[in-house]
Amino acid sequence: MALDPQLLEILACPEDKGPLLYFADEDALYNPRLQRRYAIRDDIPVMLIDEAEAVDDAEHG
């Protein structure tokens, strides 16, 4: 299930407060500035800095 577009409009990175990119096929939100991915589990974004995954340029350059 895709995230609600209204929810996507208000979500921001918990670390730098900037906008996030949504990758539905990966169930993830991505911060290109910090190169971090936030997982979406059971249709709920996990917006915890400690849970974010580092992503390299090859994945989302």
BADO-127564 format. One record per atom (N, C-alpha, C): atom name; x, y, z; residue number from 1; residue in three letters. Coordinates in nm, 3 decimals. Layout:
pt atome:CA; x:X; y:Y; z:Z; num:NUM; residu:ALA .
...
END
This chain:
pt atome:N; x:0.085; y:-0.118; z:0.000; num:1; residu:MET .
pt atome:CA; x:0.000; y:0.000; z:0.000; num:1; residu:MET .
pt atome:C; x:0.090; y:0.124; z:0.000; num:1; residu:MET .
pt atome:N; x:0.055; y:0.221; z:-0.079; num:2; residu:ALA .
pt atome:CA; x:0.132; y:0.345; z:-0.088; num:2; residu:ALA .
pt atome:C; x:0.099; y:0.437; z:0.030; num:2; residu:ALA .
pt atome:N; x:0.197; y:0.518; z:0.064; num:3; residu:LEU .
pt atome:CA; x:0.173; y:0.615; z:0.171; num:3; residu:LEU .
pt atome:C; x:0.079; y:0.725; z:0.123; num:3; residu:LEU .
pt atome:N; x:0.003; y:0.777; z:0.215; num:4; residu:ASP .
pt atome:CA; x:-0.090; y:0.886; z:0.186; num:4; residu:ASP .
pt atome:C; x:-0.012; y:1.009; z:0.138; num:4; residu:ASP .
pt atome:N; x:-0.050; y:1.068; z:0.025; num:5; residu:PRO .
pt atome:CA; x:0.021; y:1.186; z:-0.026; num:5; residu:PRO .
pt atome:C; x:0.024; y:1.303; z:0.074; num:5; residu:PRO .
pt atome:N; x:-0.081; y:1.318; z:0.153; num:6; residu:GLN .
pt atome:CA; x:-0.082; y:1.425; z:0.254; num:6; residu:GLN .
pt atome:C; x:0.022; y:1.399; z:0.362; num:6; residu:GLN .
pt atome:N; x:0.040; y:1.274; z:0.399; num:7; residu:LEU .
pt atome:CA; x:0.142; y:1.239; z:0.497; num:7; residu:LEU .
pt atome:C; x:0.280; y:1.267; z:0.441; num:7; residu:LEU .
pt atome:N; x:0.302; y:1.232; z:0.316; num:8; residu:LEU .
pt atome:CA; x:0.432; y:1.256; z:0.253; num:8; residu:LEU .
pt atome:C; x:0.467; y:1.405; z:0.250; num:8; residu:LEU .
pt atome:N; x:0.367; y:1.489; z:0.234; num:9; residu:GLU .
pt atome:CA; x:0.391; y:1.634; z:0.230; num:9; residu:GLU .
pt atome:C; x:0.444; y:1.688; z:0.363; num:9; residu:GLU .
pt atome:N; x:0.404; y:1.629; z:0.474; num:10; residu:ILE .
pt atome:CA; x:0.444; y:1.682; z:0.604; num:10; residu:ILE .
pt atome:C; x:0.563; y:1.609; z:0.666; num:10; residu:ILE .
pt atome:N; x:0.597; y:1.492; z:0.615; num:11; residu:LEU .
pt atome:CA; x:0.712; y:1.419; z:0.670; num:11; residu:LEU .
pt atome:C; x:0.842; y:1.491; z:0.635; num:11; residu:LEU .
pt atome:N; x:0.933; y:1.493; z:0.731; num:12; residu:ALA .
pt atome:CA; x:1.065; y:1.552; z:0.710; num:12; residu:ALA .
pt atome:C; x:1.168; y:1.465; z:0.781; num:12; residu:ALA .
pt atome:N; x:1.291; y:1.477; z:0.737; num:13; residu:CYS .
pt atome:CA; x:1.399; y:1.404; z:0.800; num:13; residu:CYS .
pt atome:C; x:1.411; y:1.448; z:0.946; num:13; residu:CYS .
pt atome:N; x:1.418; y:1.354; z:1.039; num:14; residu:PRO .
pt atome:CA; x:1.428; y:1.392; z:1.179; num:14; residu:PRO .
pt atome:C; x:1.563; y:1.455; z:1.214; num:14; residu:PRO .
pt atome:N; x:1.663; y:1.435; z:1.128; num:15; residu:GLU .
pt atome:CA; x:1.796; y:1.489; z:1.158; num:15; residu:GLU .
pt atome:C; x:1.815; y:1.631; z:1.102; num:15; residu:GLU .
pt atome:N; x:1.790; y:1.650; z:0.972; num:16; residu:ASP .
pt atome:CA; x:1.813; y:1.784; z:0.915; num:16; residu:ASP .
pt atome:C; x:1.684; y:1.860; z:0.883; num:16; residu:ASP .
pt atome:N; x:1.571; y:1.798; z:0.911; num:17; residu:LYS .
pt atome:CA; x:1.438; y:1.860; z:0.893; num:17; residu:LYS .
pt atome:C; x:1.403; y:1.890; z:0.748; num:17; residu:LYS .
pt atome:N; x:1.479; y:1.835; z:0.654; num:18; residu:GLY .
pt atome:CA; x:1.454; y:1.857; z:0.512; num:18; residu:GLY .
pt atome:C; x:1.356; y:1.756; z:0.454; num:18; residu:GLY .
pt atome:N; x:1.313; y:1.779; z:0.330; num:19; residu:PRO .
pt atome:CA; x:1.218; y:1.689; z:0.264; num:19; residu:PRO .
pt atome:C; x:1.281; y:1.554; z:0.232; num:19; residu:PRO .
pt atome:N; x:1.196; y:1.455; z:0.216; num:20; residu:LEU .
pt atome:CA; x:1.239; y:1.319; z:0.186; num:20; residu:LEU .
pt atome:C; x:1.181; y:1.274; z:0.053; num:20; residu:LEU .
pt atome:N; x:1.251; y:1.183; z:-0.012; num:21; residu:LEU .
pt atome:CA; x:1.202; y:1.121; z:-0.135; num:21; residu:LEU .
pt atome:C; x:1.140; y:0.987; z:-0.099; num:21; residu:LEU .
pt atome:N; x:1.030; y:0.954; z:-0.164; num:22; residu:TYR .
pt atome:CA; x:0.959; y:0.829; z:-0.137; num:22; residu:TYR .
pt atome:C; x:0.986; y:0.729; z:-0.248; num:22; residu:TYR .
pt atome:N; x:1.033; y:0.611; z:-0.209; num:23; residu:PHE .
pt atome:CA; x:1.056; y:0.501; z:-0.302; num:23; residu:PHE .
pt atome:C; x:0.962; y:0.387; z:-0.265; num:23; residu:PHE .
pt atome:N; x:0.846; y:0.384; z:-0.329; num:24; residu:ALA .
pt atome:CA; x:0.744; y:0.285; z:-0.297; num:24; residu:ALA .
pt atome:C; x:0.792; y:0.143; z:-0.321; num:24; residu:ALA .
pt atome:N; x:0.872; y:0.124; z:-0.427; num:25; residu:ASP .
pt atome:CA; x:0.919; y:-0.011; z:-0.458; num:25; residu:ASP .
pt atome:C; x:1.016; y:-0.065; z:-0.353; num:25; residu:ASP .
pt atome:N; x:1.075; y:0.024; z:-0.274; num:26; residu:GLU .
pt atome:CA; x:1.169; y:-0.017; z:-0.168; num:26; residu:GLU .
pt atome:C; x:1.108; y:-0.004; z:-0.029; num:26; residu:GLU .
pt atome:N; x:0.985; y:0.044; z:-0.021; num:27; residu:ASP .
pt atome:CA; x:0.924; y:0.074; z:0.109; num:27; residu:ASP .
pt atome:C; x:1.018; y:0.158; z:0.194; num:27; residu:ASP .
pt atome:N; x:1.060; y:0.272; z:0.139; num:28; residu:ALA .
pt atome:CA; x:1.156; y:0.355; z:0.210; num:28; residu:ALA .
pt atome:C; x:1.139; y:0.503; z:0.175; num:28; residu:ALA .
pt atome:N; x:1.181; y:0.585; z:0.268; num:29; residu:LEU .
pt atome:CA; x:1.195; y:0.729; z:0.247; num:29; residu:LEU .
pt atome:C; x:1.345; y:0.757; z:0.247; num:29; residu:LEU .
pt atome:N; x:1.387; y:0.848; z:0.160; num:30; residu:TYR .
pt atome:CA; x:1.530; y:0.871; z:0.141; num:30; residu:TYR .
pt atome:C; x:1.564; y:1.018; z:0.155; num:30; residu:TYR .
pt atome:N; x:1.672; y:1.046; z:0.227; num:31; residu:ASN .
pt atome:CA; x:1.725; y:1.182; z:0.239; num:31; residu:ASN .
pt atome:C; x:1.852; y:1.188; z:0.156; num:31; residu:ASN .
pt atome:N; x:1.848; y:1.254; z:0.038; num:32; residu:PRO .
pt atome:CA; x:1.966; y:1.259; z:-0.048; num:32; residu:PRO .
pt atome:C; x:2.078; y:1.346; z:0.008; num:32; residu:PRO .
pt atome:N; x:2.045; y:1.440; z:0.095; num:33; residu:ARG .
pt atome:CA; x:2.148; y:1.528; z:0.151; num:33; residu:ARG .
pt atome:C; x:2.238; y:1.453; z:0.249; num:33; residu:ARG .
pt atome:N; x:2.180; y:1.367; z:0.330; num:34; residu:LEU .
pt atome:CA; x:2.256; y:1.291; z:0.429; num:34; residu:LEU .
pt atome:C; x:2.280; y:1.147; z:0.385; num:34; residu:LEU .
pt atome:N; x:2.223; y:1.110; z:0.271; num:35; residu:GLN .
pt atome:CA; x:2.232; y:0.974; z:0.216; num:35; residu:GLN .
pt atome:C; x:2.187; y:0.870; z:0.320; num:35; residu:GLN .
pt atome:N; x:2.065; y:0.892; z:0.368; num:36; residu:ARG .
pt atome:CA; x:2.006; y:0.800; z:0.466; num:36; residu:ARG .
pt atome:C; x:1.869; y:0.754; z:0.419; num:36; residu:ARG .
pt atome:N; x:1.840; y:0.629; z:0.449; num:37; residu:ARG .
pt atome:CA; x:1.712; y:0.570; z:0.413; num:37; residu:ARG .
pt atome:C; x:1.638; y:0.534; z:0.542; num:37; residu:ARG .
pt atome:N; x:1.510; y:0.571; z:0.543; num:38; residu:TYR .
pt atome:CA; x:1.422; y:0.538; z:0.654; num:38; residu:TYR .
pt atome:C; x:1.322; y:0.434; z:0.605; num:38; residu:TYR .
pt atome:N; x:1.319; y:0.321; z:0.671; num:39; residu:ALA .
pt atome:CA; x:1.232; y:0.211; z:0.630; num:39; residu:ALA .
pt atome:C; x:1.086; y:0.243; z:0.658; num:39; residu:ALA .
pt atome:N; x:1.000; y:0.179; z:0.581; num:40; residu:ILE .
pt atome:CA; x:0.856; y:0.184; z:0.605; num:40; residu:ILE .
pt atome:C; x:0.814; y:0.041; z:0.637; num:40; residu:ILE .
pt atome:N; x:0.765; y:0.021; z:0.758; num:41; residu:ARG .
pt atome:CA; x:0.726; y:-0.113; z:0.803; num:41; residu:ARG .
pt atome:C; x:0.577; y:-0.114; z:0.834; num:41; residu:ARG .
pt atome:N; x:0.507; y:-0.208; z:0.775; num:42; residu:ASP .
pt atome:CA; x:0.361; y:-0.218; z:0.794; num:42; residu:ASP .
pt atome:C; x:0.292; y:-0.085; z:0.768; num:42; residu:ASP .
pt atome:N; x:0.336; y:-0.017; z:0.660; num:43; residu:ASP .
pt atome:CA; x:0.280; y:0.112; z:0.616; num:43; residu:ASP .
pt atome:C; x:0.305; y:0.226; z:0.714; num:43; residu:ASP .
pt atome:N; x:0.403; y:0.208; z:0.804; num:44; residu:ILE .
pt atome:CA; x:0.438; y:0.313; z:0.900; num:44; residu:ILE .
pt atome:C; x:0.584; y:0.351; z:0.880; num:44; residu:ILE .
pt atome:N; x:0.611; y:0.478; z:0.848; num:45; residu:PRO .
pt atome:CA; x:0.751; y:0.522; z:0.834; num:45; residu:PRO .
pt atome:C; x:0.822; y:0.518; z:0.969; num:45; residu:PRO .
pt atome:N; x:0.939; y:0.458; z:0.972; num:46; residu:VAL .
pt atome:CA; x:1.020; y:0.451; z:1.093; num:46; residu:VAL .
pt atome:C; x:1.117; y:0.569; z:1.089; num:46; residu:VAL .
pt atome:N; x:1.077; y:0.678; z:1.154; num:47; residu:MET .
pt atome:CA; x:1.151; y:0.804; z:1.145; num:47; residu:MET .
pt atome:C; x:1.244; y:0.823; z:1.265; num:47; residu:MET .
pt atome:N; x:1.323; y:0.722; z:1.293; num:48; residu:LEU .
pt atome:CA; x:1.418; y:0.728; z:1.404; num:48; residu:LEU .
pt atome:C; x:1.559; y:0.738; z:1.347; num:48; residu:LEU .
pt atome:N; x:1.636; y:0.835; z:1.393; num:49; residu:ILE .
pt atome:CA; x:1.771; y:0.855; z:1.343; num:49; residu:ILE .
pt atome:C; x:1.855; y:0.728; z:1.361; num:49; residu:ILE .
pt atome:N; x:1.841; y:0.664; z:1.476; num:50; residu:ASP .
pt atome:CA; x:1.919; y:0.543; z:1.504; num:50; residu:ASP .
pt atome:C; x:1.882; y:0.425; z:1.414; num:50; residu:ASP .
pt atome:N; x:1.764; y:0.428; z:1.355; num:51; residu:GLU .
pt atome:CA; x:1.718; y:0.319; z:1.268; num:51; residu:GLU .
pt atome:C; x:1.747; y:0.345; z:1.121; num:51; residu:GLU .
pt atome:N; x:1.792; y:0.466; z:1.087; num:52; residu:ALA .
pt atome:CA; x:1.820; y:0.500; z:0.947; num:52; residu:ALA .
pt atome:C; x:1.939; y:0.419; z:0.896; num:52; residu:ALA .
pt atome:N; x:1.934; y:0.387; z:0.766; num:53; residu:GLU .
pt atome:CA; x:2.042; y:0.313; z:0.701; num:53; residu:GLU .
pt atome:C; x:2.122; y:0.407; z:0.612; num:53; residu:GLU .
pt atome:N; x:2.253; y:0.394; z:0.617; num:54; residu:ALA .
pt atome:CA; x:2.339; y:0.471; z:0.526; num:54; residu:ALA .
pt atome:C; x:2.325; y:0.414; z:0.386; num:54; residu:ALA .
pt atome:N; x:2.319; y:0.502; z:0.286; num:55; residu:VAL .
pt atome:CA; x:2.303; y:0.462; z:0.147; num:55; residu:VAL .
pt atome:C; x:2.413; y:0.529; z:0.066; num:55; residu:VAL .
pt atome:N; x:2.476; y:0.454; z:-0.024; num:56; residu:ASP .
pt atome:CA; x:2.582; y:0.516; z:-0.105; num:56; residu:ASP .
pt atome:C; x:2.524; y:0.571; z:-0.236; num:56; residu:ASP .
pt atome:N; x:2.605; y:0.649; z:-0.306; num:57; residu:ASP .
pt atome:CA; x:2.562; y:0.713; z:-0.430; num:57; residu:ASP .
pt atome:C; x:2.518; y:0.613; z:-0.536; num:57; residu:ASP .
pt atome:N; x:2.574; y:0.495; z:-0.535; num:58; residu:ALA .
pt atome:CA; x:2.541; y:0.395; z:-0.637; num:58; residu:ALA .
pt atome:C; x:2.394; y:0.354; z:-0.628; num:58; residu:ALA .
pt atome:N; x:2.338; y:0.357; z:-0.508; num:59; residu:GLU .
pt atome:CA; x:2.198; y:0.318; z:-0.491; num:59; residu:GLU .
pt atome:C; x:2.102; y:0.427; z:-0.535; num:59; residu:GLU .
pt atome:N; x:2.130; y:0.550; z:-0.493; num:60; residu:HIS .
pt atome:CA; x:2.037; y:0.661; z:-0.522; num:60; residu:HIS .
pt atome:C; x:2.112; y:0.786; z:-0.562; num:60; residu:HIS .
pt atome:N; x:2.206; y:0.772; z:-0.654; num:61; residu:GLY .
pt atome:CA; x:2.286; y:0.887; z:-0.697; num:61; residu:GLY .
pt atome:C; x:2.210; y:0.976; z:-0.779; num:61; residu:GLY .
END
